[in-house]
Amino acid sequence: MQRTQRGIADRLARANPTTVFLITLLLMLVAFFAPGVIGGLLTLAIAAVLATLLVTTWQVQTPPTRAIRLVALTLLVTVGLVKLF
């Protein structure tokens, strides 16, 4: 793993799961309920962060977990694009 990815992985491992969940939930609710372009851009920004996390943790995930995460990412990008256009 590259040095930068290892640093991100270490920080993620130290993060409080409850706090991360609540912040993510709050951001998703704001993105879903924000009107039009703003909501679409926020949703796509969240999808970009999720894609980065997916790439960073790809090596340690099982194939079923990878598939579920790819489906979730696809749905998130779809919602973002629908809101955008």
C-alpha positions in Angstrom: 0.0 0.0 0.0 1.3 3.4 -0.8 2.4 5.8 2.0 -0.6 8.2 1.5 -3.1 5.4 1.4 -1.6 3.9 4.6 -2.0 7.2 6.4 -5.7 7.4 5.3 -6.3 3.8 6.4 -4.7 4.5 9.8 -6.8 7.6 10.4 -10.0 5.7 9.4 -9.1 2.8 11.7 -8.9 5.3 14.6 -12.1 7.1 13.8 -15.1 6.5 16.1 -17.6 4.5 14.0 -20.7 6.1 15.6 -19.4 9.6 14.8 -18.5 8.7 11.2 -22.0 7.1 10.7 -23.8 10.2 12.1 -21.8 12.7 10.1 -22.3 10.6 6.9 -26.1 10.3 7.7 -26.3 14.1 8.2 -24.5 14.8 4.9 -26.6 12.4 3.0 -29.9 13.9 4.4 -28.7 17.4 3.5 -27.7 16.2 0.0 -31.0 14.3 -0.6 -33.2 17.1 0.6 -31.3 20.0 -0.9 -32.9 21.3 -4.1 -31.7 20.7 -7.6 -28.1 21.3 -8.5 -26.9 21.8 -5.0 -28.3 18.5 -3.9 -26.9 16.8 -7.0 -23.4 18.2 -6.5 -23.4 17.3 -2.8 -24.5 13.7 -3.6 -21.8 13.4 -6.3 -19.2 14.8 -3.9 -20.2 12.1 -1.3 -20.0 9.5 -4.1 -16.4 10.7 -4.9 -15.4 10.3 -1.2 -17.0 6.8 -1.2 -15.2 5.9 -4.4 -11.9 7.0 -2.8 -12.6 4.9 0.2 -13.6 1.9 -2.0 -10.3 2.1 -3.9 -8.3 2.5 -0.7 -9.9 -0.6 0.9 -10.3 -2.7 -2.2 -7.5 -5.1 -1.3 -8.9 -6.2 2.0 -12.5 -6.6 1.0 -14.1 -9.9 0.0 -15.8 -10.2 -3.4 -19.4 -10.0 -2.0 -18.5 -6.9 -0.1 -16.9 -5.3 -3.2 -20.1 -6.1 -5.1 -22.3 -4.5 -2.5 -20.1 -1.4 -2.3 -20.1 -1.1 -6.1 -23.9 -1.3 -6.2 -24.2 1.4 -3.5 -21.7 3.6 -5.3 -23.7 3.2 -8.6 -27.0 4.0 -6.9 -25.4 7.1 -5.3 -24.0 8.4 -8.5 -27.4 7.7 -10.3 -29.3 9.7 -7.6 -26.7 12.5 -7.9 -27.0 12.7 -11.7 -30.9 12.5 -11.5 -30.9 15.4 -9.1 -28.4 17.3 -11.2 -30.3 17.0 -14.4 
